[in-house]
Each structure stands twice: as C-alpha cells, then as structure tokens.
Amino acid sequence: MANKFPVSFGNIVLYEMCRNQPLHSKPPKDKKQLDIIASKLWIIGRSYAAAIERGAGDEIEEGQDFYLTKVAPAIYDSPIDEWIASVKHIERLTKENFVDSLRCHKNVMDLFAKIAGGTTKRSLASKYLHFHNPDAFFIYDSRAKKGVTEKFPGKHKYFDRSRSGCDEEYQVFCCRCLHFRDELEKEYGEGISPRDLDSKLLNFQF
C-alpha cells in the first residue's frame, strides 16, 4: 500500500494489527482465536464510530460478552477468509476489478447485519475490510459519502444496476470514488490509494 498523503499513527497500528492477524477461521476455535477476532472488530469499529453493537438491541443479552459469545463465533464459522482472499489480487481498484471488491463487501456487510439483528453495517464492513486489504476497499461513511456526492452528484459510467451480489449504495459510492481518484491523479500523479482518497474527503480539500 502506497500513500501520497501522511497516515496517522493510529491507522498504522490498525493496518499492522490486521497484517499480523489476518485470518478468522484459523484452528483451533479456542478462546485466544475468538479474542483476536473480537478485538479486531471492536478496535476498528470503535475507532471509526461504526461498532457492530450499535442498533443491535435485543441481540445483546444482559451480562453477556456480546463480542466473545456471539460476534466472534459467528465470524469464525463464516467464509470471511475466503471472501477476503477473493480480492487478494487487487493492487489498484479499476472499473474492471472493483466488482470483486463490491461482492466481498456485500458478503461481509450481510454477515455483520445478521449478527447485529438486521441493522445495516455498510460502513463497518468497508472499514473492516479496508484494514485487511487497503488497496481493495474504499472507506464508506456519511461524511465521505457527502463529500464525494457533492463532487460527483450525477450518475457515473462505472455504475451498472445489473450487477448482482452488490450493495447498490456502496457501488454508487465506489463509482464516485473512482472518478475522484482519477481527478486527484491528474493533480498529484498516479498512485492515489483508498486511504489518500479518504484523507482528502474527510478534510474536504477539493
């Protein structure tokens, strides 16, 4: 992952955490492995205001360690490592390969939503996946969406409503991000990463 703009120490720590502990279904399914899964999701979710327990309501039982007893086991038993491996080849998002990223995101978003009782986890999925494969996922949240929508309010040539297995809102967001990335590269040169794009969007430095 190359970045043209500075990356905060906090984000460097998150990247290192996921680089050192990338797997979720690594045997044995013991307390240590479940703690790793729970800790990664807890740290990323809380750091980025997208905690999985937000909106979970009745899914959280009083006195229960929600992350260790429900979240981590469900993620362990899922094909999440296969989904992440499906985008391992992506070193730069393009109109040709970003559908693989979209499908992986949809799978993880649906998994997190199921764990949280149906609450949409679009933002959390994008952030969690970004730290596991920084080059393959744009970071989605309300501020980034607002910034890139103001920049590109119309429909986009990369958007294809017929794509199956994708979350349409995240797809439209990613289409706009691809356009914005292309514009930034005209100014700064090639090599703008999803992290660079996020930095520009959150600072509204257009």
Summary of the structure (lengths in Angstrom):
residues: 206
radius of gyration: 16.9
end to end distance: 22.9
largest distance: 54.1
contacts: 596
relative contact order: 0.14
helix: 58%
strand: 0%
